[in-house]
């Protein structure tokens, strides 16, 4: 009797697990997940480029100040 109850609950658990996995493969779910991941990746790329451009601008200002390139040339 206990063995039957065990196999009955194991079968119910496995069938629920398989149903959830199959629902995750539904085209609408896959499309939604792909769009969400692409939006997240785009946000990461924007953050990275913003940080990189900010650091590059800061470094350019530092180098121009060090080598005196920020002073205008006066031609008389």
QUIKARA-V26998 format. One record per helix or strand of 3 or more residues. SS is the DSSP state (H for helix, E for strand). FROM is the first residue (numbers start at 1). LEN is the number of residues. If there is no record, write none. Layout:
SS|FROM|LEN ; SS|FROM|LEN
This chain:
H|2|23 ; H|27|41
